Amino acid sequence: MQDAPGVVWFRRDLRLADNPAWDAATAAHRSVVACFVWEPALLDAASAHRRNQLFAHLRALDSTLRSLGGALVVRNGPAAAAIPALVESCGASAVYLNTDASPFSRARDIAVHAATEVPMHRFWGTVAHEPGAVLTQRGTLSQVFTPFFRGWQTTPRTPWPDGGNGRPVELSTDDIPKPSEPPRQAGGEKAAWERARRWLEDVDRYADDRDRPDLHGTSHLSADLKFGTISPRTLIDVVGESSTGRTAFVRQVAWRDWWAHMLAERPDLAPSPVRPEYSAMTWIDDRQGFDAWCRGQTGYPIVDAGMRQLVAEGWIHGRVRMLCASFLVKDLLIDWRKGEQFFRHHLIDADLAQNAGNWQWVAGTGPDAAPYFRIFNPTTQSMKFDPHGDYIRLWVPELASLAAPVIHDPWKGGGPAHGVKYPAPIVDHAAARLHTLAAYKTARSSLPAQGAS
Ligand SMILES: Cc1cc2nc3c(=O)[nH]c(=O)nc-3n(C[C@H](O)[C@H](O)[C@H](O)COP(=O)(O)OP(=O)(O)OC[C@H]3O[C@@H](n4cnc5c(N)ncnc54)[C@H](O)[C@@H]3O)c2cc1C
């Protein structure tokens, strides 16, 4: 045990349980300084929903640390100045952190490492398997998810350290802001596990209900995984694979790892299509269309419901994310990167790897992506996954009086039924589909076919 304190720098791992950085520090040091650094670049990029959720988690972490006799020490960034200054002022002998695959985070770690004189111990407490741990026989990251998943299931996990008796200490610190409005979910790891426990009552139905935005068919744990109030390893272990619902759920958490591994391999996942032929795509600079999409005024009720929920709550059901994204890219032929940025700003669970990866999946530009010719019909998808129109009714109240199936396509037959005020569809899906197919084919012919499906 070292007498000099260790600094634990919290970032996307806002928990004490099953946190390798925290456990390693408490095992090696009698006292531990827990800190969080405000990064203006990250805070400015986040919607109020995400900031409020972050503040709620930080306040809860601080309160847990205070119950143990310490506190969360908050400092202003940039971290390359804040962390070395903290190390020096408290005489720490090491820094502990959980790393992340995003280019911002990697560059920040390099800068902090260069400016800090004590050792930095880095762990991967934000994913189940760290990037590079699940490889094909040729030693590469599989570009297809299913073989990756098979490897992910059988690869032994890198052991995480056991915790020790080191105690958190209190230092003078800035206040953590109060959320300006109640966060979407109660803050802290205890509340996160309460959510997970409730989810365990429903998880066996996941395989049947997961595509239904009108039901409580998914876990709503994405923001807890993003902020690290839940450890992905513990979550997977608690869920297990004893039913088809549980297996399907664990598979989704493995997708999360896959995209993190992909981002570690391809730091340009957000700005660049993985399939090079799509660099030649001719996207339409349709500002009115983009604006209608952002405001939930496209005239396609399921898309409008999703986009309104995104802005109002900072969260959307996964199937609806897919339909909103597909509409932007394949009905409006607007560059997926514009949508990715809009989602990334608003989503509470926004995560560069997950968001960019899924946008590339929808656009067909990514690895193992939806084929370019798969173009979701928003109306039939709506009928299938929100069969009674309950989800639409919740977010598009002007359609609330309409029954299914009219609610899915209120302009069918020439105008919104019963004088309802709702925009006419901004594109004709059938015509847009043909136009999009032609644009994709043109881009694909720009390069000799390169692993494209
Ligand atoms: C266009 C688009 C953008 C997205 N952006 C994000 C994002 O920024 N952050 C994010 O966490 N997820 C993102 N997703 C993935 C997915 O939609 C959400 O993780 C999921 O809907 C969150 O709800 P849940 O926790 O109830 O999920 P559940 O269905 O309960 O799934 C359990 C967990 O598995 C993971 N997961 C589920 N689906 C996916 C997926 N397709 N890819 C990666 N991980 C998945 C999530 O961590 C999720 O919490 C995006 C999907 C699309 C189509």
The ligand as a MOL file (V3000), in Angstrom:
LIG
                    3D

  0  0  0     0  0            999 V3000
M  V30 BEGIN CTAB
M  V30 COUNTS 53 58 0 0 0
M  V30 BEGIN ATOM
M  V30 1 C -29.1470 5.7770 -36.1270 0
M  V30 2 C -28.8370 5.1510 -34.7880 0
M  V30 3 C -28.0760 5.8360 -33.8550 0
M  V30 4 C -27.7690 5.2530 -32.6260 0
M  V30 5 N -27.0040 5.9590 -31.7230 0
M  V30 6 C -26.6780 5.3920 -30.5320 0
M  V30 7 C -25.8900 6.0930 -29.5790 0
M  V30 8 O -25.4170 7.2220 -29.8070 0
M  V30 9 N -25.6200 5.4940 -28.3870 0
M  V30 10 C -26.0800 4.2310 -28.1040 0
M  V30 11 O -25.8180 3.7250 -27.0110 0
M  V30 12 N -26.8010 3.5270 -29.0060 0
M  V30 13 C -27.1180 4.0710 -30.1960 0
M  V30 14 N -27.8810 3.3640 -31.0950 0
M  V30 15 C -28.1590 1.9380 -30.8280 0
M  V30 16 C -29.5060 1.6050 -30.1840 0
M  V30 17 O -30.5480 2.1600 -30.9050 0
M  V30 18 C -29.5950 2.0660 -28.7370 0
M  V30 19 O -28.4650 1.6070 -28.0020 0
M  V30 20 C -30.8310 1.4960 -28.0530 0
M  V30 21 O -31.9790 1.8100 -28.7990 0
M  V30 22 C -30.9430 2.0420 -26.6480 0
M  V30 23 O -32.1040 1.5870 -26.0170 0
M  V30 24 P -32.0710 0.4370 -24.9300 0
M  V30 25 O -31.0370 0.7070 -23.9200 0
M  V30 26 O -33.4660 0.2650 -24.4460 0
M  V30 27 O -31.6140 -0.7900 -25.8110 0
M  V30 28 P -31.7850 -2.3720 -25.6470 0
M  V30 29 O -32.5320 -2.8580 -26.8270 0
M  V30 30 O -32.3130 -2.7150 -24.3020 0
M  V30 31 O -30.3050 -2.9240 -25.8280 0
M  V30 32 C -29.4240 -3.1380 -24.7270 0
M  V30 33 C -28.1430 -2.3930 -24.9420 0
M  V30 34 O -27.4570 -2.9310 -26.0650 0
M  V30 35 C -26.7970 -1.8910 -26.7660 0
M  V30 36 N -27.3410 -1.8110 -28.1320 0
M  V30 37 C -28.5970 -2.1000 -28.5340 0
M  V30 38 N -28.7070 -1.9340 -29.8660 0
M  V30 39 C -27.4990 -1.5150 -30.2990 0
M  V30 40 C -26.9710 -1.1640 -31.5600 0
M  V30 41 N -27.7140 -1.2100 -32.6830 0
M  V30 42 N -25.6900 -0.7700 -31.6370 0
M  V30 43 C -24.9190 -0.7200 -30.5330 0
M  V30 44 N -25.3530 -1.0400 -29.3100 0
M  V30 45 C -26.6340 -1.4350 -29.1910 0
M  V30 46 C -27.0700 -0.5960 -26.0170 0
M  V30 47 O -26.0010 -0.3520 -25.1400 0
M  V30 48 C -28.3410 -0.9280 -25.2500 0
M  V30 49 O -28.5130 -0.1770 -24.0690 0
M  V30 50 C -28.2150 3.9460 -32.3390 0
M  V30 51 C -28.9900 3.2590 -33.2860 0
M  V30 52 C -29.2960 3.8610 -34.4850 0
M  V30 53 C -30.1140 3.0830 -35.4910 0
M  V30 END ATOM
M  V30 BEGIN BOND
M  V30 1 1 1 2
M  V30 2 1 2 3
M  V30 3 2 2 52
M  V30 4 2 3 4
M  V30 5 1 4 5
M  V30 6 1 4 50
M  V30 7 2 5 6
M  V30 8 1 6 7
M  V30 9 1 6 13
M  V30 10 2 7 8
M  V30 11 1 7 9
M  V30 12 1 9 10
M  V30 13 2 10 11
M  V30 14 1 10 12
M  V30 15 2 12 13
M  V30 16 1 13 14
M  V30 17 1 14 15
M  V30 18 1 14 50
M  V30 19 1 15 16
M  V30 20 1 16 17
M  V30 21 1 16 18
M  V30 22 1 18 19
M  V30 23 1 18 20
M  V30 24 1 20 21
M  V30 25 1 20 22
M  V30 26 1 22 23
M  V30 27 1 23 24
M  V30 28 2 24 25
M  V30 29 1 24 26
M  V30 30 1 24 27
M  V30 31 1 27 28
M  V30 32 2 28 29
M  V30 33 1 28 30
M  V30 34 1 28 31
M  V30 35 1 31 32
M  V30 36 1 32 33
M  V30 37 1 33 34
M  V30 38 1 33 48
M  V30 39 1 34 35
M  V30 40 1 35 36
M  V30 41 1 35 46
M  V30 42 1 36 37
M  V30 43 1 36 45
M  V30 44 2 37 38
M  V30 45 1 38 39
M  V30 46 1 39 40
M  V30 47 2 39 45
M  V30 48 1 40 41
M  V30 49 2 40 42
M  V30 50 1 42 43
M  V30 51 2 43 44
M  V30 52 1 44 45
M  V30 53 1 46 47
M  V30 54 1 46 48
M  V30 55 1 48 49
M  V30 56 2 50 51
M  V30 57 1 51 52
M  V30 58 1 52 53
M  V30 END BOND
M  V30 END CTAB
M  END
